[in-house]
Amino acid sequence: MLFSSLIFILCFLPVVTILYYTVFRFSRKLQNVLLLFSSLGFYAWGEPWFVLIMIVSIFFNWFFGLMISKFKTRKVAERAIIILMLLFNISIIFVFKYLMFTIDNLNRFFKMDITTLHIILPIGISFFTFQAISYVIDIYRGKGMAQKNPLNVGLYISFFPQLIAGPIVRYETVADQIMNRKETISGFSEGVTRFLVGFSKKILLANNFALLADKAFSVQSDQLSFSFAWFGAICYTLQIYFDFSGYSDMAIGLGRMFGFKFPENFNYPYISKSTTEFWRRWHISLGSWFRDYVYFPLGGSRFNNKARLVFNLLVVWSLTGLWHGANWTFILWGLLYFVSISTEKLTGFEKIGETKGYSFSISFLKHTYTLCLVMFGWVLFRAENISYAFDYMKAMLSFGSGPFVDTNTFVYFNENWVFIICGILFSMPLGKTFNRWLYNDKKNKTKNAFIYIWPFIYSLGLISLFLICMSYLVKGSYNPFIYFNF
Amino acid sequence: MLKDKLTALLFILVTTGLIAGMFTYEDNRPIQDFLDEYRSTVAEGTPVIDRIIGAVDAAEIIMIRDTYRRSDFNEFFGFVQKSLGKKILQDPEYDQIYKTTDNQIIFSAKKRSVEPAIRSIVELKKELDKAGIPLLYVQAPFKVSKTEQTLPLNITDYADSNADNFLEGLKENNIEYLDLRPFLRDGEKTQNELFFDTDHHWRIETAFEATWLIGDLLNKEYGFSIDEKLMNLESYHVKTYKNFFQGSMGRRVGVIYGGIDDFTLITPDFPTNLTVERHDKSYDEVSTGPFEDSMLVKSNLDENKPIDTNRYAVYRGDNAELVFKNNLDAANSVILIKDSFGLPVYSFLAPAIKITSALDMRYFDKNVVEYAKENNPDVVIIMYNADSFNDEMFNFKLDQGGKNE
């Protein structure tokens, strides 16, 4: 089930919320059971078989957690359990996500003749498997207690707000909240507001950008113009940000409505001045997961040996690329960030221009470099295959065989300039700046008057956006789900 | 914070209203509708998992279909698109629909290979020649013309070029045709006068003109004796209903975005008496009377009915095989193989000749040649608009041997 669907908004969410705060309100255990079974139903919606995979994952990881807890003082046994757990979880993800890709490549590169399988990828498998790994490792590291009740592990792994598109919530973050969270009217209200912000981002901005990006990426590479290639790349850059951050906003908001506090997942990544900074702001929960569960255990950047640092980065970024999908485009996309981030780390790129005396132009150049690299990265990420990605990039660099400008660019820009301007503006922290401006200078009388009416303007504005979104959903407008590969 | 609490309160009010409205609004019965939808799509004995998937699909369909004030949401959507100055709108069925420079709503016709259609019609011609029955193809226009770029600049409509290629094929194979496009688009009428703004069909006045362009050719080339007076609008009663019709395109975008059309009803102002036979797969139906009673589906003109009622189908809008027998003094007979553009055409033709049979190949499942042999018309006419070059329309069921029952 998608958050951006009528069935979720008008059926699933109201029913679960009402039951949670009425019939089940007197027992935390019952509330958790309600959330667990609702989550399994949410996941089973559309593809009922896949829920069995999740249940198997829940059961085994609950068992691994208990075993870790039991053998707390026996390091060898503990490590053996961790290895078993990793083998189990990686096997699940490998079979469903990477087996076909592996067979295809063995057949292609080693002239083998292994029968190609057709395995359907369960939605969100990478998200819930990473959460499951986090559960056992956090117990191993003493950052959370093992849950005796498998239903609680089930709730942690399958909780519907973050199930299919993140954020990847670590066990240490919510271990205590499973039994001891606190629901408040303020928290619930904040959750609703956050959900509506995400909902509007997804329906109004991301879905519109998706249409434009799809148009650009469906043009044959020899007919793609320079202008439309850039237009498509910009639209995809905006689409993936508003789609992904919109989903995260909805997830964080929904969690808040039920008393959970999830970590932030996006922090205006497109204002970054380096790709290293970009990854501190983009899909934060994934970046920090790889940092804490892969990069640091490998030794991180504590080595004096630069080759080892580069090797660690290579491992992390290859895995990051592969996590996003079983395709060479994703692997290459990960390697692109390996190259840029390694280079930045080795050259101290982030510190350039940070000391006093450097001009605005350096900052601007760093920002331009980052955005360009990110956009070229998104082309690689979005393209069906590497060949098309390179042809697309050639068009962006004006080396393609298509014209320089075409009518597509003119027409689609003319049709969508409002969305594009809104997209660019809202990808910057204007809201934060506005709030600072509004609430900091209390002496300004005009501003004080505005502070009184601002909540009314804001809430009416957001509800109007919600109604516009509903009109799009009722119309059956384009509403893609772009995380099937994840 | 206050803004969050206000937002949450409004959200709860709005969603509660939408849910309550879904169950109480007019004839909404979401649970019954869900069960009906489920039973209509999931057969008995279906495996459990497929039943669950069927139930999920049914629930999602009903959620959209039974949304409280769905048409108001549609209008709101149109209002938003209009405010944004959008000329290209997403549509679940057509992918995109457009507002033209003439303020008309339409989709664009795709480029098609017309070779299969040419092969099919050549085969039909060969078989009809053996039976001594002439064949005439009539090319009706599509709403978008190649002569002027009325769609957004990057959108190409292929209807006219498909039709040109098809007619070229007919010419090479010596099949007679009448291309209505240059006659109708001779500059006398504007695009808005030729076609409805909110529907993809031609206006009734345009269909009337087209009918008598065909009638004139039938008289001159096919030995027909249609009274010239009947080809003159002065012999007809013309009534225009103002702001009366929201066509199939307009329904997708709402009145605020797409507007409303006037609808003109043209009926004979001379004595008529027709017997209409309707042959469907399951049952036959016969009615006799003057044009107004036998030909018109008057309920489609009911002023109390919603604006999106299909007024165009007042002219016997039907997919079944229709046979119109003129009980007054007249001669000649025609089998008209048609798409929906043919509704007013057979309606105007029927009172002027003896027998008019109308077939829609999407629904007619008998061998057309056998049908023609049985009915022995003076001519078989195929009339399609320029966006009808698909296998379904040109499948004349010639492989179905033997006589039709």
Interface residues (C-beta under 8 A of the other chain):
Chain A: S5 L6 I7 I9 L10 C11 L13 P14 A44 W45 G46 E47 P48 W49 I185 S186 F188 S189 E190 G191 V192 T193 L196 L211 D406 T407 N408 F410 V411 Y412 E415 V418 W454 P455 F456 Y458 S459 L460 L462 I463 F466 L467 I468 M470 S471 Y472 L473 V474 K475 G476 S477 Y478
Chain B: M1 L2 K3 D4 K5 L6 T7 A8 L9 L10 F11 I12 V14 T15 T16 L18 I19 M22 I49 I52 I53 V56 A59 E60 M63 I64 T67 R70 F73 N74 F76 F77 V80 L84 G85 K86 K87 I88 Q90 P92 P152 L153 N154 I155
